[in-house]
Amino acid sequence: MLSILNKMKNSRRYFIKIAGMAGLSLASANALYAEYQEQEKEFKDLPGRIDKYQKKHKQRFNMSGYAAPKISTVRIGIIGTGNRGSHHAGTISRVSDVEIKAAADVLPERFGRIKKNLNSTDHNPEYYSGSDEAWKELCERKDLDLILITTPTYMHAKMAVYAMEQGKHVITEVPAAVRIEECWEIVKTSERTKKHCMMMENYTFMPFHMTTLNMAKQGFFGEIVHGDGAYNTSKMGNNFNKNMYWNMWWLRMYGSRNGNIYPTHGMGPIAQMMNINRGDRFDFVVSVESKDFMMQNKAKKLAKDDPFFEEFAKMDYRGNMSSMLIKTKEGRTLNIQHDATSPSPHNLIHGVYGTKGSVLYDPAPPKICTGNHRWADKNTYDQLMGKFKPGLLHKFEDFRKGLGANLQSGHGGSDLINVWHIIDCLRTGLPLDQDVYDAAAFSAVVELSEWSVRNNSNSIKVPDFTAGAWKTNKSNMDINLDNGDGDTKILS
Ligand SMILES: NC(=O)c1ccc[n+]([C@@H]2O[C@H](COP(=O)([O-])OP(=O)(O)OC[C@H]3O[C@@H](n4cnc5c(N)ncnc54)[C@H](O)[C@@H]3O)[C@@H](O)[C@H]2O)c1
């Protein structure tokens, strides 16, 4: 880290960023936001910076397939106890052999919901608040194995780097980072510390997505050629709700950024079907977006009656529809959308097209084509879903039967499956389903798509965070439990 600082000593802005990552001095939460906004001015150097980083990067240790030493009881600290952090706490409490020992939030009033979710469980975390830096104290505890990061997106990487430096594994919400340098930092830190840094791309664990991933792994669709994915779902109510998100952070993001600021739910599951970072990798990105037809109008309307919204009425919002095309090294294409404004139905698309067949998740009902130019009838569909049901889903079927409960959880059940498998792999000493290279590549497109939008939709290279290891890295997402499994249980 010091050598980077020496080389970069002429760049004050860079110093602030790296210093924040290393914990040499920590910018406040609002300063983190301000610093992120400052990045706009650096955009014109982005292709050059990508080349420079790529040339000087050597893989120190390959984290793909890495299995850390077993941990009998996984002791967890949570940073950010807002909507998602509180929800995760409730989900984690349904898994055996874990202990939520600590939770941090800049706003102590945010502890109400996590306390409610942990009420009548065995978990009794110590709470950290009172400063923007309280989360660091949590990371420094000696009795934690794993840090879960559920703060606003532009804080994830700094917190992840600091947590790994403190000897903790990290699981982070999506995206894991919002800037290219942050992507490199999580990769370098994970390789140096041999700590996992997994981005919890939970939609990949939805039953349909896992089953069709299993089909793809077994060659049912032939060569995957193209995927259409999206996270198109209106957040207009949430984003303009004064009590929903910390410091209106999502609205501020829409009011200041361009490009796909939330790419992973549409892209991650398709990237897994394409074996990205293990046999193929993202090559370049182009992005285009519509005008904003809705957000500023809404902010202006609200500002007429409520001065709180005056600052938001002046913002120049990201276009309502963000579209991003990605070409892979092996010639595949992805078309990823993000629209958080349209009053249309929730739509993930998840259309994946291969040389022998295809799938289409949205609009419902989900469909499979066996290569005969038609969507399969219900009988054939049901047979295929049964035949290719992966081991992880069978495992959950056993849990369900054992408990006599339906085991519902957020996002089509994916949240509980994702969390259970992380805990079981850590306890059993197995590789996690997604590695730091996935976290970096799937998050890098945030900045790359913004650069493209602001540069007439020109294309921009995606860094190779694996430093060439993508050619030989083995398959991940152990949805069939081929690596084995442990005795971690679901409690309720
Ligand atoms: N995977 C999914 O399905 C999914 C769903 C929702 C949200 N998310 C992700 O979860 C993350 C959190 O989203 P959310 O909806 O919970 O937002 P939120 O605003 O409800 O929660 C963020 C929390 O971080 C806290 N925070 C801010 N600065 C902090 C600091 N310096 N130290 C400690 N805590 C701090 C805030 O007080 C707040 O409680 C985001 O990254 C989002 O993208 C993922």
The ligand as a Gaussian input file, in Angstrom:
#p B3LYP/6-31G(d) Opt

LIG

0 1
 N      -29.187000      -7.980000      -3.120000
 C      -30.376000      -7.416000      -2.982000
 O      -31.392000      -8.005000      -3.333000
 C      -30.454000      -6.042000      -2.367000
 C      -31.679000      -5.506000      -1.990000
 C      -31.697000      -4.244000      -1.386000
 C      -30.511000      -3.550000      -1.191000
 N      -29.326000      -4.092000      -1.586000
 C      -28.053000      -3.401000      -1.325000
 O      -27.919000      -3.305000       0.089000
 C      -27.187000      -2.131000       0.427000
 C      -27.955000      -1.342000       1.485000
 O      -29.203000      -0.929000       0.961000
 P      -30.393000      -0.534000       1.940000
 O      -31.631000      -0.575000       1.136000
 O      -30.319000      -1.348000       3.159000
 O      -30.028000       0.991000       2.289000
 P      -30.326000       1.717000       3.685000
 O      -30.131000       3.179000       3.450000
 O      -31.634000       1.246000       4.239000
 O      -29.191000       1.148000       4.634000
 C      -27.868000       1.609000       4.620000
 C      -27.427000       1.736000       6.056000
 O      -26.044000       2.126000       6.094000
 C      -25.892000       3.026000       7.189000
 N      -24.651000       3.797000       7.050000
 C      -24.411000       4.876000       6.282000
 N      -23.147000       5.311000       6.490000
 C      -22.590000       4.475000       7.399000
 C      -21.318000       4.414000       8.033000
 N      -20.358000       5.289000       7.780000
 N      -21.112000       3.442000       8.965000
 C      -22.091000       2.532000       9.270000
 N      -23.318000       2.560000       8.695000
 C      -23.554000       3.522000       7.770000
 C      -27.157000       3.878000       7.150000
 O      -27.420000       4.563000       8.356000
 C      -28.209000       2.834000       6.819000
 O      -28.818000       2.295000       7.971000
 C      -26.963000      -1.397000      -0.860000
 O      -25.679000      -1.656000      -1.321000
 C      -27.970000      -1.986000      -1.831000
 O      -27.508000      -1.952000      -3.149000
 C      -29.292000      -5.329000      -2.170000

